[in-house]
Amino acid sequence: CIPTFNRSRSLELLLDNIKKECAEHLGQIEIAISDNGSTDDTEAVVQRRKDLPIVYKKKSHNTGGAHNI
């Protein structure tokens, strides 16, 4: 589970690392990303990663960190 808000570059690096570290287990995991209403290119980063088992949910607005976990 990855909560995020306007950290697209960090998310991209994290997803790269997950792919490297979990390559042999990708069929057995699910990566859940909770986007707290990002206004950067977070959604585009996620959409480019068709190679990963991602479930992506984006809130319509920032609800604060505690509500995005």
HUTA-V779179 format. One record per residue. N is the residue number from 1. RES is the residue in one small letter. PHI is phi in whole degrees, 0 to 359 (999 if undefined). OMEGA is omega in whole degrees, -180 to 180 (999 if undefined). Layout:
BEGIN
<<N:RES:PHI:OMEGA> <N:RES:PHI:OMEGA>>
END
This chain:
BEGIN
<<1:c:999:-177> <2:i:233:172> <3:p:279:-178> <4:t:211:174> <5:f:203:177> <6:n:51:176> <7:r:228:-174> <8:s:300:-179> <9:r:294:177> <10:s:295:178> <11:l:296:179> <12:e:300:178> <13:l:296:179> <14:l:298:179> <15:l:296:174> <16:d:300:-180> <17:n:293:177> <18:i:299:180> <19:k:299:179> <20:k:293:-174> <21:e:285:-173> <22:c:246:-173> <23:a:310:-176> <24:e:280:-178> <25:h:242:-174> <26:l:301:178> <27:g:282:-176> <28:q:245:-177> <29:i:234:174> <30:e:225:179> <31:i:256:-179> <32:a:260:179> <33:i:246:178> <34:s:251:-177> <35:d:263:-175> <36:n:273:177> <37:g:81:-179> <38:s:305:176> <39:t:250:176> <40:d:268:-177> <41:d:265:179> <42:t:305:-178> <43:e:298:178> <44:a:295:177> <45:v:301:-180> <46:v:296:-178> <47:q:297:178> <48:r:288:-174> <49:r:265:177> <50:k:294:-179> <51:d:279:-178> <52:l:237:179> <53:p:279:-174> <54:i:256:168> <55:v:248:-173> <56:y:242:176> <57:k:234:180> <58:k:242:176> <59:k:280:-178> <60:s:287:179> <61:h:205:-179> <62:n:289:-179> <63:t:256:-178> <64:g:94:-175> <65:g:302:-176> <66:a:297:-178> <67:h:273:-179> <68:n:259:-178> <69:i:274:999>>
END
